Amino acid sequence: MPVKKASVSFTDPAFDFAQSLVDRGEYPTISAAVSGELIRARDRREEYQRLLEAEILRRSELPDDQWIRGEGDNFFEKRFLERHSMKDDNQ
């Protein structure tokens, strides 16, 4: 795999974390640790996006009687207060 070189700076906690990954034998070098963890973060984000899209599609296919229709500008606030048996102090 081609490698690009760059000079980067890390906070002490970030560097300590990368070093701890090397010390535990998870990666051979700091560079490998940073690259590997960036790839893992990217993969997690892509998986989250895939799951979110699938959930939106699933919900969009629900029967019409299962949709929550919003009414007014503070519909969700009212719904939250009702659901949690709270009183709206603005009324």
C-alpha positions in Angstrom: 0.0 0.0 0.0 1.4 3.4 -0.9 2.4 5.6 2.0 2.2 9.4 2.3 4.4 11.2 4.7 3.2 14.2 6.7 4.4 15.9 9.8 1.6 16.1 12.4 1.3 17.2 16.0 -0.5 15.5 18.8 -1.8 16.5 22.2 -0.1 14.6 25.0 -3.2 12.4 25.7 -3.5 11.5 22.0 0.2 10.6 21.7 0.1 8.7 25.0 -2.8 6.6 23.6 -1.0 5.9 20.4 2.1 4.9 22.3 0.1 2.6 24.6 -1.2 0.8 21.5 2.4 0.2 20.4 3.5 -0.8 23.9 0.7 -3.4 24.1 1.8 -4.8 20.7 -1.3 -3.8 18.8 0.8 -1.8 16.3 4.5 -1.9 15.4 4.9 1.9 15.3 3.2 5.2 16.2 2.5 5.8 12.5 0.9 2.4 12.2 -1.2 3.1 15.3 -2.4 6.4 14.0 -3.2 5.0 10.6 -4.9 2.0 11.9 -7.1 3.9 14.4 -8.0 6.4 11.7 -9.1 3.5 9.4 -11.1 2.0 12.3 -12.8 5.4 13.0 -13.6 5.7 9.3 -15.1 2.2 9.2 -17.3 3.0 12.3 -18.6 6.2 10.7 -19.4 4.4 7.5 -21.2 1.6 9.4 -23.2 4.2 11.4 -24.2 6.0 8.2 -25.3 2.7 6.7 -27.4 1.8 9.7 -28.9 5.3 9.9 -29.9 5.2 6.2 -31.4 1.7 6.6 -33.4 2.9 9.6 -34.7 5.9 7.7 -35.7 3.7 4.8 -37.4 1.2 7.2 -39.4 4.0 8.9 -40.3 5.6 5.6 -42.0 2.3 4.6 -44.2 2.2 7.8 -48.0 2.2 7.2 -49.5 5.7 7.2 -51.3 5.1 10.6 -47.9 4.7 12.3 -46.6 8.1 11.4 -46.4 10.8 14.0 -47.9 14.0 12.5 -46.4 17.2 13.8 -48.7 20.1 14.6 -47.4 23.6 15.4 -43.9 24.8 16.1 -43.5 23.1 19.5 -45.1 19.7 18.8 -42.1 17.7 19.9 -41.6 19.7 23.0 -45.3 19.1 24.0 -45.0 15.4 23.2 -41.9 15.1 25.4 -43.6 16.9 28.3 -46.7 14.7 27.9 -44.7 11.5 27.6 -42.7 12.2 30.7 -45.7 13.6 32.8 -44.1 17.0 33.0 -45.8 20.4 33.1 -45.1 23.2 30.5 -44.2 26.2 32.7 -45.0 28.5 29.7 -48.7 27.9 29.9 
